[in-house]
């Protein structure tokens, strides 16, 4: 019953803290089944080479018990070549029920990310451990292949993965589609499982996020979920609440009346782009084509800065970094919401 998303930004522009208040329906175990009032929050921080997040929620069920749900992750990433990035990721989650029962799982995995034309693909192989509700434990071995493509305000994600722990082994496939604008996010996911823990081999989920007014976000999620390796049965969940942003990204003031970028296709398939950023001593660009690693632009004088993009997709999410710390969306470029209540630019190449 968890979903995660990842974006990369600078430490200054990517600190997140928010509070969540709402109601949840879920089936955690035989003793935890029904509606609950919930309170929780999220802390997060990201730079161009590091990300970390921690989510914690307390839920009091109408059936009597309370449950604490904690999940988090850490990751590092760096460029290995022009088209390849590598790093490592650690993630885990745990549930604790009032009657004293608890379960959890975690893993550590090296990760490789590459650009495949219009798609961004990643691969990882991980090792970790699981502690089940019946108090048994095992080492876990996992692997995953994932590919993502951004189509303007649309995003498509396909994941194939497998897990082995003791006598249990299964493989999952998920396909998700998201649509996001400045104020609205809508998405759906379908998943299928083969192997063990497949009493309900197909599951469906959906979400709606609506920015009522910064920093208030209405969040609704519902769907089914498969059996969990820690011992929770499959079932249905629904969640509705308000997320209140306690820390919002800082944004540099954008130059007044700045023109849109000059975009010039080159003969070798690359693209030359010139941005207007008056008054900057240094400008860098980071986006989906370079795994969000800042790359310096060449100064042309008069507040103009030049970048050359490699051959690839015709639509990229990106940001400009001014003087090493402030991330901005330049004038004349469509803006999309990021994962921290701020914005990234959408670069459309004709």
N, C-alpha and C positions, 0 to 999 in steps of 0.2 A: 504494500500500500504506500509506496514511496515513489516519487518521481524527482529526478534531478536534472538540472541543466547547467551547462558550463559556458562561460565567456571569459575573455582575457582582457585586462585593462591595467592601468597603472595603479600603484598603491594609493595615490591621492584620490583617484576617481573611482575606486572600486572597493570601498569599505561599506559593508552592509550590516545593519542591525534593524530588526523589525519584530513586532509583537503581533501574535495571531490570536483572535478570540472568535469562538464559534461553536458549532455542534457537529458531532460525528456519529455515524452509524457504522458499526463494524462487528465482525465475528472473529475475536482473537483466539478463543478456546471455548470449551464447553461452559466455563464459568463466566465468560465475558462475552455477552451477546446482547446487542441492543443499542439504544441511543446514549450519547454521552455529551456533557458539556466539556469543552476543551479550551485550554490556554497554553500557549507556547510561543516560540520565537526562533529566530535564525540569526546567526552571526556569520559573516563571511568577509574574506579579504582576498584580493587577487592582484598580481603584478604581471609583467610580461613573461615571467618564467615560473611563477608560483601561484597556486590557488589553495584555499582552505575554506571549509564550511562546517558549521555545527548546528543541527536542528534538535530541539528538545520540546516535547509536548506532554502535558498532564491531562488525563481524561478521567472524568468520574461518570461511570455507567449507571443507568437506571436500574440495572440488575444488581447493583450493590458495590462491586469492587472498583478500585481505581487502577489505572494503568499508566506507566511512564514509558514513553517511546523516545529513544535517543538515536540519532544517526549522524554521521559526519564523514569527512574525507579530506585528504591532502594530496597535492600533486605538484610535480615539477616538470617543465618542458623546455627544450631548447632546440635550435635549428642544427641539423646535421649536414644538410646540403640545401640547395635552392628549393628542392621539392620535398624534402624529408625532414621531419622533426621527431625527436625522441625524448623520452622521459620515463617517469614512474608515477604510479598512483596507488594510494592506500585508502581503503574505505571500510566502513563497518556500521553495524546497527545492533541495537539491543532493546528488548521489551522486558519490563518488570511489572508483575501483577501483585496486587495487595496481599494475596494469600502466600506470597513468598516465592512463587514459581517465576523463573526468568529464562530467557534464551537470548542468543546473540550469534553473530557471524561477522567475520572480517577477512580481508585479503589484501595482499600486496602484489602489484603486477607491473612489469615494464611495459611501456606503450610506444608504438610507432605510429606516426600520422603522416599521410602523404596526399598529394593532390592527384586525382585521376581525371583529368579533363575538367568536366563540370562538377565533379563530385569530390568530397573530402572523405578519405577512408582511414580507418585506424584498426590496429590489431594489438591484442594483448594476451599474455598467458600468466595466470596468477596462482599463488599458493596462500593458504590461510587456514582458518579453523572454524568449527561450528560447535555450539553448546545448545543441545535440544531441550525442550520442555521436560522430557523424561530423564534429564540429567546425564544423558550419554553425550560423548564428545568424539569428534573425528577431525583429522586433517581434511582440508578441501583443496581440490585442484580445479581450476577454471580456465576457460579461454573464451575469447569473443572477437568477432569481426563486425565492424560497424561502418556504415557509409551514410553520409549526409549531403543533401544538396539544398541550397537556398535559392528560391525562385521569387525574388522581390520580397513581398510580404508573406510568402509561403515558405515553409520549411518541411522537407521530407527526410525521414530517418528510418533506416533499416538495420536491424541488429540480429546476428546469429551467435548464440553462445551455448556453452555447456558447463555442467558442474558435476563433479564426482566427489563423494564423501562416504567412506566406508562401503556399505553394500548398496548405497543409493547413487544413481547416475541418471541424468536427464539432459535434454537439449531443448532450448527455447528459441523461438523466432518471433520478433516483434516488428511491426510496421506502424509508425506514427506520422501524422500530418498535422501541422500547425499553421494557423493564420494569425498574424499580428499586425496591428496598427499602433498609432500613438496611444490610444485609449483602450484597446480591446485585444484580447487574446482568446482564441478558440482552438481546441485541438482534440484529436481522437487517436486511440491506440487499439490495435488488435494484436493478440499474442496467441501462440500455439505451442504445445509441449509434446515431446515424444520421450518415452522412457519411463522412469519411475515418477511417483507423485503426480500422476496424470488423471486423477478422478474426474477433474473438469479440465480437459486438455485445451480448451479455447476460452479466452477471456477478452472482454471489451471494456475500455475506459474512455472517459471524456472529461474535459475541463473547460471552464470559462473564467477569464480574469478581466475585470473591468475597473479601470482607474476612475473612481467616482470623482476625486479631486486630490491631487497630491497633498499629503502622502497616504491617502486612503485607497486601498485596493480591495474590491469585492472578489472573493475567490470561491468557486464552486467546483467540486469534483465528484464523480460518481462512476460506478462500474463494478465489474467482477474482478477477482484476482485468483491466481492459482495457489495450490498448496505451497507452504514455505518450508524450506529445508530444516528450519528449527523446530517444526512440529505443529505449526498453526494450520488449520484446515482452510480449504478454499471457501469463498463466500462472496458476499456483496458488501459494498461500502458506499457511503454518501457523506459528503462533507460540505459545509457551508459556513463561511465566516468572513471577517474583516481583517485584513492585514494592514498594520499601521507602521509606516517607515519611520524609524527613529534616527537614522543617519542616511542622508542623501548625498549622491556624488556632487562634488564641486565642479563647476564648468566655467571655463574662461569666457569672458565677454567676447562676442564675435564682432569682427570689424563691421562698421556701418557701411552699407551700400557696396559690399564686396561682390564682385562679379562671380558667376559660376565658373567651374574649372574649364580649361581648354583641353579637349580630348582629341588626340590625333593618332589614328592607327598607323603603325609602321609596317614596312614591307615584309619583315621577318615574323610577323604575327604578334609582336609585342605592341604595347600601347603607351604612348607618351601623354602625360597629364601635367598640366601647369595649374597650380593653385595660387590664389591671392591671399597672403597672410601678412598684412602690413605690420611693421614694428617688431617682428619676431627675429631673434638672434639665431635660432635653430628650429627647423621643422622636420618632424619624422612622420612616417605613415605606417600604420599597422592594420592588417586586415586578414580576410580568410585565405588569401593566396600565400601568405608568409607565416601562418600559424600565429598571427597577432604579435609578431616580434618586430619592434620598431626599427625602421630602416630610414636613414637620413635622406632628405630631399636635397637636390642641388640648388643653391641660390642663383637666381638669374638677375637680381637687382630690382629695385623698385617694389619690394615686397612680394615678388613672384618667386615661386619655388617649383622645381621640376621633379617628377617621378617617372620611372619606366616600369610598367607591369609586364610580367611574363605572359605568354599565350595561355589562354584558359577560358573560364566561363565569361559570360557577358554581364553578370551581375555579382557584385561583391558587397559585403558589409565591411566597413572600415571606419577608422578615426584618424585624425591628425593630432600629433603631439607637439605642442608649442613649448619651446625652451625646456624640454625634458620633463615637464610634469603635468601640464594642463592638456587634457584630451578634449577636442572640439569636433563638431560637425561643421564643415565650412559652408558658407552661403552658397545657394544655388544647387544644393544636393538634398535629395529626399532624406528625411530622418526617420529611424525606426526605434522603438523602445528596446533597451537592453535588459539584462536580468537584474539590474540594480536600481530601477526607477529613472535611469538616465536615457541617453540616446546614442545611437551609432548612425553613421551615414550609409546610404545605399548608393553605390557607384554603378551607374548603368553605362555600358560601353556599346555604342552603336555598331 
